[in-house]
């Protein structure tokens, strides 16, 4: 089984959203928040994180129902490679379907985009 989700978000929209202090706590997971905080909360990276969560929900086929956005974290490794860290109901769903997910993100000054691919874990 192969699942694909894609999302594109306007960075201006996220820039307006982060003015609400609840936005980041509702959308970002703990580790994700810490990583972004260390980098000074670049709006393009917050937008990429938001886009990755939307793309994940589309790959699952559920939309944003059934899990909280902060249960899907876009993390960057030391080498900068993006990965998804799942927790809570998002992790339960992935485990119950025996899926693992890969993510790719990009951004320009105006837009951030993400593609998430879910693939069945080989037995």
N, C-alpha and C positions, 0 to 999 in steps of 0.2 A: 504494500500500500504506500502511495506517495501522496502527500498533501502539500499544497502550495498556497501561500497568502502573500499579498503585496499591498503596500500602502504608501501614499504620498501625502505629505502635510506641508502647509505653508508655515514657514518659520515665524512670520509676523503674527499668526494666530497663536502660536505657542508663547511668543514673547508677551502677548497680552495676557494669556492665561497664567503665566508664572507670577504676575503681579498679585494674584490671589494666593495668600500664604498656604491655603489648604490644597492647592493644586499639586504641588510637589509631594506632599505627604500622602495624598490620595493616589498618585500615579507612580511614584518612584519607590522601589524597594529599598531596604536599609543599606545594603552593600552598594547598590547603584547610586543612591543618594550620596554616600561617602565618596565614591569615585568622582562623581560630578562636582562635589564640594571641593575636593582637592584640586580640581582643575578650574575653579572659579565659576562654576555653573554656566558653561558656554551654551547659549540658547540653541545653537545648531545641534549640539550633542543631546540636549534635552528633547529637542524635536525628533532626533533620530531614535531616541529611546521610546518616545510616544508612538512613533511610526512602527517600530518593531513590535510593540504590544498589539497594535491594531492588526498588523500582518499576521501575528500569531493567532489572534482570534479568528481571522479569516481562514487560515490554514485549518484550524479546528472545525470550522463550519458552524460555530455557535454564536459568532459575534462576541460582544463583551458580556454576555450572560454566562453565569456559572462560575466565574472567578473574578477576583479583584485585579485591577491593572498592576498593583504593586506586587502581585504574586509572580509576575513575569518581569525579570530584570535583564536589561541589556548591560552586560559587563564587558570590559575590555581587558584582555590579558596584557602582560608586560610587553609583548610584541605588538600590541594594538589590535589583535584579532578579536572581533566581537563574538560573544557567546551568549546564549540564553540560560539563565538560572531560574528554574521553576520552583515554586513552593505552594503550599496550601492546596486548594482545589485544582489549580492549573497543573501541579505536579501529579495529583491523583488521577486526573484525566489522562495525562501522558502515560502514566504507568498502566492504567487500566486498558489502554489501547496499545500498549507496548510500542510506544513511539519515542523517537529521539528527534531533536530539532536542531537545524542549522540556521544561521541568520547572516545576512549581508546588509549593510547600511551604507548610505552615501548622503551627501548634502551639497547644496550650492548656497549662495547667499540668501536665496529666496525659498528653497524647498529642501525637505529631508525625505528620504525614501528608504524603505526596508522591504526585503524579501525574506520570508521564512519558509523553510522546507521541512516537513515532517516525514520521517521515514520509519517504517516498521523495523524494530530491533530484531536482528537475525537471532534465531533460536540456537 
